[in-house]
Amino acid sequence: MRRRRPGPPVLVLLASLALTGCAEESPLPKPVVAALSSTAVSSSAAHLAAQPLAGHAGGEVRLSGEGYPAHGRVVFTFHGLQVGDTTADAVGRFVEVPVRVPDTFRDSAPGTQFTIGATSGPVYAETPFVLTR
């Protein structure tokens, strides 16, 4: 007696038909193909430091960083508000660039932590800053 070899599973057959466009009457939906990509450089590629680490609204902070594009424009933000910019040197660094903490944060409670950011194209780094009176 001759035994029949089992055929491919039904799901594999239906998937195969869906991919070739022959499954117009198939109750299964066609597969969806998605691709994700990002051109942003990891924030770990750049570093930002503030001196001092705390201060009052209207006070000066000096920012230093590395890992930015050579000769790239670096924009500084304090809690999302632009507070200054500079140009990185030939190796992607800048040293002690002065910026002012915006006066608009004068009414914030002492001890409130904000973020100072530095962006150049897709490269971004941030550092915390604590507001004092």
Secondary structure, 3 states (H helix, E strand, C coil): CCCCCCCCCHHHHHHHHHHHCCCCCCCCCCCCCCCCCCCCCCHHHCEEEEECCEECCCCEEEEEEECCCCCCEEEEEECCEEEEEEECCCCCCEEEEEEECCHHHCCCCCCCEEEEEEEECCEEEEEEEEECC
